[in-house]
Structure formats: C-alpha cells, structure tokens
C-alpha cells in the first residue's frame, strides 16, 4: 500500500481524501517512532499518548508534517 505522506513543500493532490492523508501521516510517524504493529492500529479515534505512545515531541513533529501536507502554517 502506498503511503499518503506528502513530501515537504507539496500540497495534497486535488480531490485527496483528507482523512486518509491525516491517518497516513500519523501511521508513518508512529511506525518511525514505535512499532509497525502499533502504527497499523492508528485510526481517527486513537489517542496519541495512550493508544499510540506519542509524546509531546512526537506531537510537535506530527503538527509540522500536517502543516506541510496540507500547505498551512
């Protein structure tokens, strides 16, 4: 399955499903910081700290990735 993660400085493709992009960003970050098993369980209802084990530094990283992916600052 291809990752919906966008490269820095590029906006999502027209018509991209925002939820899929967002969950993909979270899963990619969790996979890099934790285990792939935990990343696969990430959903829109997952708690960042309790369910996914993300700390405040990881949340700051996630925020930057979301800003890049959606072209906001």
QUIMO-V773424 format. One record per run of one state. SS is the DSSP state (h for helix, s for strand, l for the rest). FROM is the first residue (numbers start at 1). TO is the last residue. If there is no record, write none. Layout:
ss:SS from:FROM to:TO
ss:SS from:FROM to:TO
This chain:
ss:l from:1 to:17
ss:h from:18 to:33
ss:l from:34 to:35
ss:h from:36 to:40
ss:l from:41 to:55
ss:h from:56 to:70
ss:l from:71 to:73
